Amino acid sequence: MKWETVEALREFLKEYKPPGGVKHLRMLVYGPVGAGKSSTISSIQTALRGVSGIPATGNAVTDTEASFTLKYKTHRFSNGECPPEFFNFVFSDIMGVESEQGILPEDIQLALQGHVKDGYKFDSQSKIEEDNECYVKEPSPEDRVHLLVCILNANSPDMAQGICKKIRDIRQAASALGIPEVGILTNIENACDDIEENHEKVFLSKTLQSTMKALSSKFGIPVNAMFPVINYSDGDLDGNVTLDTLLLTALKYIVIYANDLVNGTLQSPSSPPAE
């Protein structure tokens, strides 16, 4: 992995503009309950600004079985200045994947196509109907999803079969629409005893490599399309170079892959980042 400075990564993301007049890229973030979706979104905002901001609403208890996120919510990222300037990409957060309840694959497919409006409250028993006020009949290019981002907890690699099946179904739905996917691996500092808090040595962890291969085999996400990160905790107020580098490196490649889809010249995530 060729590491860039935090400043260079921020500059790339600040200057990025989608092609073809598209106002912003949209990433759909999903994963099992407790994987750290909200924490990852908040940590990315911190890494972009260099200081902690108001966190994305989530559940502080990571082993809960029920999803805290119930509504379809879009997160925009600002540079922290006044007046704020926003980056040209957004993350849409959805209800967590659960074995028995959770978001329906049909709702995710409609969200991928841009048919779900911000603020829609998911119903684990029935999908959104066309007569719902939150149903978008004619999605704009900005409403549509350009990349699927699966958040997985490295400390909980073993998941119920029902959750694994739903994740595979979601991946297949995205694949059928030509939407690429990457994985973000959270909680690596607790899952891997040999992880050092140095971004240049993260990939030297044999435990992490083994975990990434196991998850790749289970869900089909290529190992070199998985990005391990360390999220900020509640008490962190200032930036951390190691955390920022991991988070912003993942974000850079997320933007690159989504940009390729908009360009119509999709580069599969099976092609690794430059060494």
C-alpha positions in Angstrom: 0.0 0.0 0.0 1.3 3.4 -1.0 0.5 5.8 1.9 -0.3 9.5 1.3 -0.2 12.2 3.9 -3.4 13.2 5.6 -3.1 16.7 4.0 -2.8 15.2 0.5 -5.8 12.9 1.1 -7.9 15.9 2.3 -6.9 18.0 -0.7 -7.9 15.2 -3.1 -11.3 14.8 -1.5 -11.8 18.6 -1.2 -11.0 19.2 -4.9 -13.0 16.2 -6.2 -16.0 17.0 -8.5 -18.2 14.3 -10.1 -18.2 14.2 -13.9 -21.1 14.8 -16.2 -22.8 17.5 -14.1 -23.7 15.1 -11.3 -23.9 17.2 -8.1 -22.6 14.6 -5.7 -21.8 10.9 -5.4 -24.0 8.8 -3.2 -22.7 5.8 -1.2 -25.1 3.4 0.5 -23.8 2.3 3.8 -25.1 -1.0 5.3 -24.0 -3.8 7.5 -25.0 -6.0 10.5 -26.4 -4.4 13.6 -23.5 -3.3 15.8 -20.9 -3.3 13.0 -20.3 0.5 13.5 -22.0 2.2 10.6 -22.8 5.4 12.5 -19.4 5.4 14.2 -17.6 5.1 10.8 -19.6 8.0 9.3 -18.8 10.2 12.3 -15.2 9.2 12.2 -14.9 10.1 8.5 -16.3 13.5 9.4 -13.7 13.9 12.1 -10.9 12.8 9.7 -12.0 15.3 7.1 -12.2 18.2 9.5 -9.3 17.3 11.8 -11.5 17.8 14.9 -14.5 16.0 16.3 -18.0 17.1 15.3 -21.5 16.1 16.2 -21.6 12.3 15.8 -24.1 10.4 13.6 -26.8 9.0 15.8 -26.1 5.4 16.6 -26.2 2.9 19.5 -23.2 2.9 21.8 -23.9 -0.7 22.6 -22.4 -2.7 19.8 -23.7 -6.1 20.7 -27.4 -5.1 20.5 -29.6 -7.3 18.3 -31.9 -4.5 17.1 -31.0 -1.7 14.7 -30.9 1.8 16.1 -31.1 3.4 12.7 -34.7 3.2 11.5 -34.9 6.0 8.9 -33.1 6.5 5.6 -30.7 9.3 6.4 -28.2 11.1 4.2 -25.0 12.5 5.7 -23.2 15.4 4.1 -19.6 16.2 5.1 -18.5 19.8 5.7 -15.1 21.3 6.1 -15.9 22.8 9.4 -15.6 26.4 8.3 -18.1 29.1 8.5 -20.0 29.3 6.2 -19.5 25.6 5.6 -18.5 24.1 2.3 -19.6 20.5 1.6 -17.7 17.7 -0.1 -19.2 16.4 -3.3 -20.2 13.0 -1.9 -22.8 11.9 0.6 -23.3 8.7 2.6 -26.8 7.3 3.0 -27.3 5.3 6.2 -30.0 2.5 6.4 -31.5 0.2 8.9 -29.0 -2.5 10.1 -29.1 -6.0 8.7 -30.7 -8.5 11.2 -31.5 -12.2 11.0 -35.3 -12.1 11.5 -36.2 -8.4 11.3 -34.2 -5.5 9.9 -34.4 -3.9 6.5 -36.0 -5.8 3.7 -33.8 -6.6 0.6 -36.6 -5.0 -1.5 -36.2 -1.7 0.2 -32.4 -1.7 -0.3 -32.9 -2.5 -4.0 -35.3 0.5 -4.3 -32.8 2.7 -2.4 -30.0 1.6 -4.7 -32.2 2.8 -7.6 -32.9 6.1 -5.9 -36.5 5.5 -5.2 -36.3 6.2 -1.4 -36.4 9.7 -0.1 -34.4 10.9 2.9 -36.4 10.5 6.1 -38.3 7.3 5.1 -38.9 5.1 8.1 -38.2 1.5 7.3 -40.7 -1.2 8.0 -39.3 -4.7 8.6 -42.6 -6.2 7.6 -43.3 -4.4 4.3 -41.4 -2.5 1.6 -42.1 1.1 0.6 -45.0 1.4 -1.9 -45.2 3.8 -4.8 -48.0 5.8 -3.2 -45.8 6.5 -0.2 -44.8 10.2 0.1 -41.2 9.1 0.5 -41.2 7.2 -2.8 -39.3 8.9 -5.5 -40.9 8.1 -8.9 -38.3 9.7 -11.1 -34.9 9.5 -9.4 -32.2 12.0 -10.4 -28.6 11.0 -10.9 -27.9 12.3 -7.3 -30.7 10.1 -5.9 -29.2 6.9 -7.3 -26.5 5.0 -5.4 -23.0 4.9 -7.0 -21.3 2.6 -4.5 -22.3 0.1 -1.9 -20.3 0.2 1.3 -20.5 -2.8 3.6 -19.4 -2.2 7.2 -18.2 -5.3 9.0 -16.9 -5.7 12.5 -13.5 -7.5 12.6 -14.2 -8.5 16.2 -17.4 -10.4 15.2 -16.5 -12.4 12.0 -19.0 -15.1 12.8 -22.5 -14.1 12.0 -25.9 -15.8 11.9 -26.7 -17.5 8.6 -29.8 -15.3 8.2 -27.5 -12.2 8.3 -25.0 -13.7 5.9 -27.8 -14.5 3.4 -29.2 -11.0 3.6 -25.8 -9.5 3.0 -25.3 -11.8 0.0 -28.7 -10.9 -1.4 -28.0 -7.2 -1.1 -24.7 -7.6 -2.9 -26.5 -9.5 -5.7 -29.1 -6.8 -6.0 -26.3 -4.2 -6.3 -24.4 -6.3 -8.8 -27.4 -6.7 -11.0 -27.6 -2.9 -11.2 -23.9 -2.6 -12.0 -23.1 -1.0 -8.7 -19.7 -1.9 -7.2 -19.0 -2.6 -3.6 -16.3 -2.1 -1.1 -16.0 -3.3 2.5 -14.9 -1.3 5.6 -13.5 -3.4 8.4 -14.0 -1.8 11.9 -12.8 -2.6 15.4 -9.5 -4.0 14.1 -7.7 -2.7 17.2 -9.8 -5.0 19.4 -9.9 -8.0 17.0 -6.2 -8.2 16.3 -3.7 -8.4 19.2 -0.8 -7.7 16.8 -2.3 -4.4 15.4 0.0 -1.5 16.1 -1.4 2.0 16.1 0.7 2.8 13.1 -1.1 2.9 9.7 2.1 1.7 7.9 2.1 -1.5 9.9 -1.7 -2.3 10.0 -1.5 -4.6 7.0 1.4 -6.5 8.5 -1.0 -8.1 11.1 -1.4 -11.8 10.3 -4.6 -11.9 12.3 -6.1 -9.1 10.2 -5.0 -10.7 7.0 -6.7 -14.0 8.1 -9.9 -12.1 9.1 -10.1 -10.3 5.8 -9.6 -13.5 3.8 -12.4 -15.2 5.8 -14.8 -12.4 5.3 -13.9 -12.1 1.6 -14.7 -15.8 1.2 -17.9 -15.5 3.1 -19.3 -12.5 1.3 -17.4 -12.3 -2.0 -15.9 -8.8 -1.4 -12.3 -9.0 -2.7 -9.6 -8.7 0.0 -8.1 -5.7 -1.9 -11.5 -4.0 -1.8 -11.6 -4.2 2.0 -10.3 -1.3 4.0 -9.5 -1.7 7.7 -10.1 1.4 9.8 -9.9 2.4 13.4 -12.9 4.6 14.4 -12.7 7.5 16.8 -14.2 6.9 20.2 -16.5 9.2 22.1 -13.7 10.8 24.1 -11.6 11.7 21.1 -11.7 15.5 20.3 -8.7 16.0 18.2 -7.4 14.3 15.1 -5.1 11.3 15.1 -2.7 10.8 12.1 -3.1 7.0 12.1 -6.9 7.0 12.3 -7.2 9.8 9.8 -4.9 8.1 7.3 -6.8 4.8 7.4 -10.2 6.5 7.2 -9.3 8.9 4.4 -7.5 6.3 2.4 -10.6 4.2 2.4 -12.7 7.2 1.5 -10.4 8.1 -1.4 -10.9 4.7 -3.0 -14.6 4.8 -2.3 -14.8 8.0 -4.2 -12.6 6.7 -7.1 -14.8 3.6 -7.5 -18.0 5.5 -7.4 -16.6 8.1 -9.8 -15.8 5.2 -12.3 -19.5 4.2 -12.2 -20.7 7.7 -13.0 -18.1 7.9 -15.8 -19.5 4.7 -17.2 -16.1 3.2 -17.2 -16.4 1.0 -14.1 -13.2 -0.3 -12.7 -14.0 -3.3 -10.6 -12.8 -3.3 -7.0 -11.1 -6.6 -7.7 -8.4 -4.4 -9.2 -6.2 -3.4 -6.2 -5.2 0.2 -5.4 -1.8 1.2 -6.6 1.1 -0.3 -4.7 
